[in-house]
Amino acid sequence: MRKLIPVAAAFAAMTAILPSTPALATGVMKCKAGPPSGWKSQDVLKAKLVKEGWTVRKSKVDGGCYEVYGTTPEGDRVEAYFHPVTLEKLYVARRGQVLFRKPGY
């Protein structure tokens, strides 16, 4: 217990001195899609992708876009971003390798 107090004090001193950094978005895309009330649902996107031959494991909102983790019809496990209003494909990457990026995004 006596060794813990100096370590805790040193940590507290360091965090007081170091500048704080702003939180960063986790995604690689940003969509200016307006309020969510005008977006199509994630279920509609999932249905569209399944019809096209995708397997969707997970989808979420990130950076104002729909981010999808799944498998393409070609069998690639990917992370993909779609516009929430138009459901247009904006970005697809596999293990850090960009497979598709819509110009302007």
Backbone as CSV, one residue per row, in Angstrom:
resi,resn,N_x,N_y,N_z,CA_x,CA_y,CA_z,C_x,C_y,C_z
1,MET,0.828,-1.197,0.000,0.000,0.000,0.000,0.868,1.255,0.000
2,ARG,2.010,1.197,0.705,2.877,2.377,0.760,3.466,2.697,-0.615
3,LYS,3.679,1.678,-1.447,4.238,1.913,-2.781,3.191,2.477,-3.729
4,LEU,1.940,2.233,-3.459,0.872,2.700,-4.326,0.666,4.211,-4.231
5,ILE,0.847,4.769,-3.077,0.613,6.205,-2.888,1.568,7.046,-3.735
6,PRO,2.875,6.783,-3.752,3.750,7.590,-4.620,3.433,7.421,-6.106
7,VAL,3.050,6.224,-6.521,2.702,5.997,-7.921,1.451,6.785,-8.277
8,ALA,0.460,6.756,-7.416,-0.772,7.510,-7.657,-0.501,9.006,-7.678
9,ALA,0.350,9.482,-6.792,0.687,10.904,-6.749,1.431,11.322,-8.019
10,ALA,2.341,10.480,-8.495,3.083,10.785,-9.718,2.137,10.828,-10.918
11,PHE,1.219,9.885,-10.986,0.249,9.860,-12.075,-0.614,11.122,-12.060
12,ALA,-1.073,11.509,-10.889,-1.906,12.710,-10.764,-1.133,13.952,-11.190
13,ALA,0.147,14.020,-10.819,0.965,15.171,-11.202,1.172,15.220,-12.709
14,MET,1.410,14.065,-13.321,1.628,14.019,-14.763,0.376,14.425,-15.535
15,THR,-0.777,13.977,-15.084,-2.002,14.316,-15.805,-2.347,15.789,-15.649
16,ALA,-1.895,16.394,-14.579,-2.147,17.821,-14.389,-1.258,18.657,-15.292
17,ILE,-0.066,18.155,-15.636,0.886,18.913,-16.441,0.636,18.732,-17.937
18,LEU,0.316,17.496,-18.344,0.165,17.203,-19.762,-1.074,17.876,-20.335
19,PRO,-0.956,18.412,-21.546,-2.141,19.031,-22.154,-3.160,17.969,-22.533
20,SER,-4.400,18.360,-22.420,-5.445,17.409,-22.809,-5.609,17.439,-24.313
21,THR,-6.015,16.316,-24.877,-6.243,16.249,-26.313,-7.727,16.097,-26.559
22,PRO,-8.235,16.703,-27.626,-9.660,16.583,-27.904,-10.003,15.163,-28.344
23,ALA,-11.229,14.774,-28.102,-11.684,13.456,-28.534,-11.783,13.433,-30.054
24,LEU,-11.354,12.341,-30.644,-11.393,12.201,-32.096,-12.489,11.233,-32.495
25,ALA,-13.072,11.439,-33.657,-14.049,10.493,-34.169,-13.337,9.209,-34.551
26,THR,-14.019,8.105,-34.407,-13.387,6.828,-34.691,-13.411,6.487,-36.165
27,GLY,-14.320,7.057,-36.898,-14.488,6.676,-38.291,-13.600,7.438,-39.246
28,VAL,-13.520,6.937,-40.444,-12.722,7.565,-41.482,-13.570,8.453,-42.392
29,MET,-14.886,8.420,-42.212,-15.786,9.179,-43.078,-16.626,10.157,-42.267
30,LYS,-17.023,11.217,-42.928,-17.953,12.195,-42.355,-19.060,12.424,-43.376
31,CYS,-20.293,12.332,-42.933,-21.438,12.597,-43.813,-22.201,13.801,-43.281
32,LYS,-22.513,14.709,-44.154,-23.378,15.838,-43.809,-24.763,15.476,-44.327
33,ALA,-25.481,14.719,-43.518,-26.744,14.140,-43.970,-27.966,14.809,-43.366
34,GLY,-27.776,15.871,-42.614,-28.907,16.520,-41.985,-29.377,15.755,-40.757
35,PRO,-30.535,16.127,-40.232,-31.028,15.477,-39.009,-31.412,14.023,-39.256
36,PRO,-31.211,13.177,-38.247,-31.537,11.752,-38.387,-32.994,11.472,-38.761
37,SER,-33.880,12.413,-38.504,-35.287,12.194,-38.858,-35.473,12.032,-40.370
38,GLY,-34.534,12.532,-41.176,-34.617,12.418,-42.623,-33.854,11.230,-43.192
39,TRP,-33.244,10.436,-42.331,-32.443,9.291,-42.777,-33.321,8.071,-43.027
40,LYS,-32.881,7.205,-43.920,-33.495,5.886,-44.063,-32.987,5.029,-42.909
41,SER,-33.718,4.020,-42.545,-33.329,3.211,-41.385,-32.175,2.262,-41.734
42,GLN,-31.471,1.837,-40.693,-30.402,0.861,-40.878,-30.961,-0.465,-41.384
43,ASP,-32.189,-0.772,-41.004,-32.817,-2.006,-41.489,-33.014,-1.976,-43.002
44,VAL,-33.356,-0.816,-43.542,-33.513,-0.679,-44.991,-32.159,-0.895,-45.674
45,LEU,-31.090,-0.320,-45.089,-29.750,-0.515,-45.644,-29.358,-1.992,-45.589
46,LYS,-29.599,-2.641,-44.449,-29.253,-4.064,-44.315,-29.988,-4.903,-45.364
47,ALA,-31.277,-4.638,-45.555,-32.065,-5.386,-46.537,-31.510,-5.179,-47.943
48,LYS,-31.141,-3.936,-48.268,-30.567,-3.622,-49.581,-29.266,-4.393,-49.786
49,LEU,-28.406,-4.398,-48.782,-27.116,-5.074,-48.902,-27.278,-6.584,-49.019
50,VAL,-28.176,-7.151,-48.230,-28.420,-8.599,-48.298,-28.930,-8.977,-49.688
51,LYS,-29.810,-8.157,-50.236,-30.335,-8.405,-51.586,-29.211,-8.378,-52.624
52,GLU,-28.181,-7.540,-52.365,-27.032,-7.436,-53.278,-25.997,-8.541,-53.035
53,GLY,-26.218,-9.383,-52.006,-25.304,-10.492,-51.751,-24.350,-10.299,-50.588
54,TRP,-24.508,-9.215,-49.845,-23.660,-8.967,-48.685,-24.153,-9.794,-47.499
55,THR,-23.243,-10.041,-46.565,-23.597,-10.545,-45.242,-23.264,-9.428,-44.270
56,VAL,-24.237,-8.954,-43.504,-24.040,-7.847,-42.569,-23.917,-8.410,-41.156
57,ARG,-22.767,-8.167,-40.535,-22.558,-8.611,-39.156,-22.975,-7.537,-38.148
58,LYS,-22.684,-6.277,-38.472,-22.961,-5.193,-37.528,-23.082,-3.899,-38.314
59,SER,-23.973,-3.023,-37.841,-24.045,-1.681,-38.425,-24.274,-0.690,-37.301
60,LYS,-23.756,0.524,-37.525,-23.904,1.584,-36.524,-23.741,2.927,-37.217
61,VAL,-24.038,3.985,-36.483,-23.836,5.343,-36.984,-22.450,5.792,-36.542
62,ASP,-21.669,6.322,-37.485,-20.343,6.838,-37.174,-20.046,8.010,-38.101
63,GLY,-19.758,9.149,-37.536,-19.436,10.325,-38.336,-20.598,10.818,-39.172
64,GLY,-21.823,10.514,-38.758,-22.991,10.915,-39.523,-23.275,9.995,-40.699
65,CYS,-22.524,8.892,-40.800,-22.716,7.889,-41.860,-23.154,6.578,-41.212
66,TYR,-23.621,5.661,-42.026,-23.844,4.298,-41.559,-22.553,3.517,-41.803
67,GLU,-22.026,2.925,-40.758,-20.833,2.098,-40.853,-21.280,0.645,-40.749
68,VAL,-20.845,-0.173,-41.693,-21.261,-1.574,-41.751,-20.024,-2.462,-41.721
69,TYR,-20.080,-3.485,-40.890,-19.065,-4.530,-40.877,-19.720,-5.765,-41.471
70,GLY,-19.117,-6.311,-42.514,-19.727,-7.462,-43.142,-18.846,-8.067,-44.205
71,THR,-19.471,-8.881,-45.043,-18.781,-9.576,-46.120,-19.432,-9.199,-47.438
72,THR,-18.603,-8.826,-48.401,-19.103,-8.439,-49.717,-19.524,-9.676,-50.508
73,PRO,-20.232,-9.488,-51.613,-20.588,-10.635,-52.457,-19.353,-11.394,-52.970
74,GLU,-18.215,-10.699,-53.042,-16.972,-11.330,-53.494,-16.268,-12.113,-52.387
75,GLY,-16.787,-12.033,-51.152,-16.212,-12.784,-50.039,-15.214,-12.019,-49.187
76,ASP,-15.065,-10.717,-49.410,-14.139,-9.906,-48.616,-14.805,-9.438,-47.330
77,ARG,-14.149,-9.668,-46.191,-14.631,-9.110,-44.913,-14.199,-7.656,-44.863
78,VAL,-15.172,-6.756,-44.755,-14.884,-5.334,-44.910,-15.564,-4.482,-43.842
79,GLU,-15.089,-3.234,-43.817,-15.737,-2.138,-43.111,-16.177,-1.189,-44.217
80,ALA,-17.450,-0.821,-44.231,-17.967,0.024,-45.307,-18.821,1.143,-44.726
81,TYR,-18.824,2.284,-45.423,-19.627,3.431,-45.015,-20.630,3.753,-46.111
82,PHE,-21.845,4.101,-45.678,-22.929,4.431,-46.594,-23.594,5.725,-46.147
83,HIS,-24.064,6.515,-47.105,-24.775,7.757,-46.792,-26.144,7.385,-46.237
84,PRO,-26.547,7.955,-45.103,-27.802,7.539,-44.466,-29.080,8.005,-45.166
85,VAL,-28.980,8.957,-46.071,-30.174,9.419,-46.788,-30.317,8.671,-48.112
86,THR,-29.225,8.566,-48.852,-29.273,7.944,-50.183,-28.881,6.465,-50.158
87,LEU,-28.264,6.012,-49.077,-27.718,4.657,-48.919,-26.634,4.366,-49.953
88,GLU,-26.041,5.420,-50.485,-24.971,5.297,-51.467,-23.692,4.820,-50.790
89,LYS,-22.987,3.899,-51.430,-21.712,3.392,-50.918,-20.668,4.489,-51.041
90,LEU,-19.975,4.793,-49.919,-18.984,5.855,-49.914,-17.561,5.336,-49.757
91,TYR,-17.398,4.258,-49.013,-16.049,3.791,-48.665,-16.117,2.321,-48.290
92,VAL,-15.158,1.545,-48.779,-15.053,0.131,-48.409,-13.574,-0.176,-48.204
93,ALA,-13.240,-0.791,-47.066,-11.850,-1.147,-46.774,-11.791,-2.546,-46.173
94,ARG,-10.677,-3.223,-46.469,-10.414,-4.553,-45.918,-9.053,-4.506,-45.257
95,ARG,-9.035,-4.677,-43.938,-7.786,-4.696,-43.165,-6.885,-3.514,-43.498
96,GLY,-7.462,-2.332,-43.569,-6.692,-1.123,-43.827,-6.440,-0.829,-45.292
97,GLN,-6.772,-1.751,-46.181,-6.598,-1.544,-47.611,-7.908,-1.005,-48.189
98,VAL,-7.846,0.174,-48.782,-9.044,0.787,-49.352,-9.399,0.080,-50.657
99,LEU,-10.597,-0.488,-50.705,-11.087,-1.155,-51.902,-11.911,-0.222,-52.779
100,PHE,-12.588,0.741,-52.121,-13.428,1.687,-52.847,-13.544,2.966,-52.024
101,ARG,-13.443,4.102,-52.686,-13.698,5.396,-52.039,-14.347,6.291,-53.065
102,LYS,-15.545,6.761,-52.746,-16.263,7.650,-53.673,-15.512,8.984,-53.747
103,PRO,-15.295,9.507,-54.941,-14.625,10.790,-55.074,-15.330,11.879,-54.253
104,GLY,-14.553,12.686,-53.579,-15.099,13.745,-52.755,-15.301,13.361,-51.294
105,TYR,-15.095,12.097,-50.963,-15.257,11.629,-49.571,-13.956,11.094,-49.042
